[in-house]
Amino acid sequence: MTPTFAAIFAEQWEALPPALKAHYANRPFTRDHVTVEGTLDVEMHPLLRRLSGLIKATGMLTPYEGRAVPVTVHFRSEPDSDAFVFERVFRFEGRAPVTFRSRMVSKRPHSVTEYMATGIGWRARYDYHEGRVRLRHAGYAWRLFGLDIPLPISWLAGRGDAWEEATGEDSFRMYMDLRHPLLGKLYSYGGAFRVTEMRLDR
């Protein structure tokens, strides 16, 4: 059985370096579990800081910001689905850990929808080019009764883009930001990670 993201990266999969293949090692319909650990610098627009309570309630993003925030990320497969579960645990100084969980699902190569707890999904195009995995904004959708309903809200919620690149055999760095057409950067995080555990279901 091949990793879930092998079909997503399609013809580009074999070109990925070992650290990124380990990052995306989870296979569908298994109990695979990969863990990475590192730190992130998290920045928020003043408007989002004022909305931190709402952000915390919806689980859409982290409700706080900080420098060199310790983060543990669990990538999990599900035995009854082909979803790629993405669970991030942020440990902001002086606060209880914050968990941000989402499920990634793909219906065709190079295209992924990341569903949040609210059912809202961020659509992104995945490509590997010149040493970097690039995640490029492709809009939003709302999952309702098993159907994806396009949400034309990029003008309000902003555009999300990200990249990842290997820095060693088991390490990588990444960056993502959310930008509004008028307000500029609303939210961002970036930092470095190392793959610390791989438990592939045999």
N, C-alpha and C positions, 0 to 999 in steps of 0.2 A: 504494500500500500504506500502510495506517495504522499508527501505533505500536502496539506490543504492549499498552501500558497504556491506549490509547484504548478498547479493548473492556472493560478492567477497570473504568475509571472510568465507562464507559457514558455516561449522560445528563449526567454532571458534567464530562466531559473538556473541553468548550469553555470552561468557566468557569475552568479552571486558568490562572494567570498565566504569562507567557512563560518565566520561570526554571524553573518546575516542568515545563512542557511540554518544555523542553530537557533537563532531568534525565531525563525519561521518553520521550525521542525515539526510542529504539531500536525498529526494526521486526522482526517475526519473519522467519525464513528468509533472513537477510541477514548481512553482515559489519559492520553498524553498530557504531560505537565512540564512546562519549561519555565524556569525562574531566572530573571535578570535583576541585578541590583546596581544602584548608582545614585547620583545626585542630579537635581534639576534646579535651575534658576527659573522661578515662576514670576511673571510680571502681569499686572492687571491695569487696565485703564481706570482712571478715577470713577467713572460711571459704574463700572463693574464692581468696584470696591463697595459702593453704596448699595449694590444689589446682592451682596454676599449671602444674606439670609435666604433669598429666593434661589440663588445658585445652589446653596447647600441643600435646600428642600427638594429641588428637582434632580440633583445629581448629574447635571449636565457638564460641569467643569469643577475644578477645585475652587472653594470659596475664599481662599487666602493666597497671598504671595509670599515669596521669601527667596533667599540666596542659599545655594548648596543644600537644598532640602533633600534629606535621605528618602529614596523611593525604592520600593520593591514592586516588581511587576510579575504577575503570574499569567502565563499564557496557558489556557486550558482547552482541551477538546471535550466534546460531549459524546457519550456512547450512542445516543439516539439522533444525532444531527451532524451536519457538516459545518457547523458554526465554529468560528475561532473566537474564543472568549478571552477578553482583554481586561485584566483586573489590576489596577494600579493602587498601591497603598502609599500615601504621602504622609510623612512624619514632620509636620511643621513644629518648630520649637515652641514649647509651652502649650501645645494643643493636643487633643486626642487625635489619633490617626484618622486620616480621611481616605475613604475608599471610593474610587471612581471606576465603575464597571460598565463594560459595553460588550456587544456581540457583533462580530464581523461576518458578513455573508456575501458570497460572490455568485453571480449568475452567468458571468462570461469573463474571458481573460482580460486582465488589466483593469477590471472594474470591481470595486468593493463598496458595500454600504455598511457603515458602522452605526448600529442601533443603540441609542441610549435607553435608560430606564423608562423614559416618558413615551417611548415608541417612535420618537423622532430619529431619523437616520441621516447621517452625513455621507454623501456620495463622493467617492474619490477615485481618480485614475491612478493606478500603480504602475510604475515603470522603473527599470534599472538602467541608468545611463551615466557614462563617464564616472563610474565608481560610486554612484549614489542611487539609493532607492528614493524616488520622488513620488510624493502623494500630492496630487493636484485636484483642487476643488472642482466638483461636478454637480453641485447643488444639494438640496435637501429633499427628504421624503418623509411621509408619515405612514407607519405600518398600521393598517386598520383592517381587521377581519382577513388577515392573510394577504392583503394587497398593499402595494406601495403607491401612495398618492403623492404626486409631486407637490412640493411646498415652495412657491416662489418667494422665499424670504431672505435670499442672500443680501438684498438691499438693506435689510433690518438686522439680521444676525451676523452678517459679515461672511467673508470668504476664508476658508481654512486651507492652508497648504503646509507641507512638512517635507523633511528629508532625513535620511539615515545613511551613515557610511561606516564601514569597518575601520577600526583603529588597531586591530590585532587579531590573533587567531580566535579569540573568544570575547572580544570587546568591540563596542561600537559607540558612536555618538549620534545624537539626533537633535532636531529642532522643529518646532511647529509654531505657527502663529495664526491668529484669527484677526482679519483686517476688515474694517468697515469702510465703505466708499467715501464717507465724509469725515468720520472720527479718527481714521487711521487705525493703528494697532490697538485692538481691544484686549488681547490676551496672548501670552506666549509662554512656552517653556522650552528649555534646551539644556543638554548636559550629556554625561557619559555613563555608559553601562557596561557591565560584564555578565556573561552567562555564568550563573553559579550552580545551576542544577538542571539536569535533563532526565526526566522519568518517562520513557516511552513505553507504552503498553505493549507487551509482547503477546 
